[in-house]
Each structure stands twice: as structure tokens, then as C-alpha cells.
Amino acid sequence: MANDDRLYIETVLKLYLSLPETPSRTSRYDRELATTLCKRKVPLETIEAAFLLASARRLFRDPALAPLQPIRSLHYFLSVIEEVSGGPLSPDYIKYLRLKLAPSLDQRSVAG
């Protein structure tokens, strides 16, 4: 495996683990999916945007609804990665999501 591929896979997994409500470590299946995304040449920007969008949807959903189970797999994000691949998010919206999620992401890095 090329160094660029390893770096891509490590980056995907690191981004995944930095999200709220994700596991504290990756599984073999997470690593396999990250490898598949690398082989498909899905841009890291697309993956990060999908992670931010899915996390925002989870964290800011109607509080009257039943709580969701924690995320157990990188596969949880696959449909949102496909969604973002089909119609990329604007850079301003991605900045907004980063800002909106910053407290949750900061809390995760402190807890981890």
C-alpha cells in the first residue's frame, strides 16, 4: 500500500473517531471501508463534509424524539457520503457546520 493511501485511510479513521457518539477505536470493518473509500478516490473533503452533516443532523434533531443509539461503525456515514458526493456542500456551509459542532468535537477530544 502506498504512503498516500495509508495517510488517506488514517485521516478518514481519525476524523471518524473525532466525532461525537462514535467509538473510541476503529474496527476491522471500519478500516476496510476506509480502504474502499480510498480505492474509490472519494475526496477527503467530501468525507469530512458528510461526517459534519450527519453529526449535525444527529445532535440537533428534535429533542422530543427518542435518543439515538451511539454510532458503532463507519458504515453509518456511507449514505451521507454518497449524498454529499452527488451534490457537494458549499464551503460556507461546511464552515458553519464546523463552528456549530465545535463544542461537541472539542468535548470528544478532551474525553478521548
N, C-alpha and C positions, 0 to 999 in steps of 0.2 A: 504494500500500500504506500502510495506517495505521501510525502510530508504534508502537501497541501490538503490531501484527503483526510489525513489524521487531524490536522488543525480544524478543518471544517466540522468533522464529527465531534471533536472535543468542544468546539464552540457551541454547536447545537445542544449538546448534553449539558453544558454549563449554563446556557440560557434557560433550558428546561428546568434545571434544579434550582435556579434563582427565583422561579415563580412561586407565588403563594399557592398553598394547597397541593403542592407536588411532593413526591417522596424525597427523602434525604439522600438517596443514592439511585443510580440507574440500574436497570435490569438488562439482561442479555437481549431481550426483545426491544428495549429502547435503543440499545447500541445497533441492533440490526436495522431498525427503522432509520436511524441517523445515517447509517451506511447507504441505505436505499435512497434517501433524500440526496445524499452526495452524488450517487451514481446518476440520479435523475437531473442533477445540476440545478436543484431548486435554490435560488439565491438566498443567502443568509438574511438579507433584508426582508424577504418575503416570510421567512420562518419567524423572525423576530416580530414582525407586524402581526402575524397570526397568533403568536403567543400573547402579545399585548391585548389584541382584540378579544380573544377567548377569555383571558383572565379578567378583563374589564366586564365582559358580559356576565361572568360568574359572580364577581364581587359586588357589582352594582345592580343586581337583579332585585326584583320586588322582595322586600324583607318579609312580607306576609306569606310568601311561598315557603314550602318545606326546605330545609337546608339540603344542599347537595353533598354527596359523598366526596371525600378527598380524591384528587386525581391520582391514579395508580400507574398510568402508562403514558408515554409519549404519543401513543396512538390516539389518545383523547383529542389531540390537536390536529389530526390528519385532515378532517373535513374542513377545518378553518384554514389550514394551509392551502387546500385545494380552492377554497372560496377566494382567498387573497390572491392566489396565482391567477385566477380568472379575471379579477378586477382589482388591481393594486390600490392600496390606500394612499391618500395624499400624504406627503411628508409632514404637512402641518398637523394632520390628524394623528399621525404616529407620535409626533412631539407631544400633542395633547394627551394621548394615552399614557406615554411615559410619565408625564407630570402627574396625571390623575392616579397612576398606580405607584408612584414613588414611595409613599408611606408603606405600602404593603411589601414592595420589593426591598426597601431598607430594613423592615422588620424581619424579613426572611433571612437577609444576610447576617443580621445580628444574632438571630436564633440559631443559624446553621453553623 
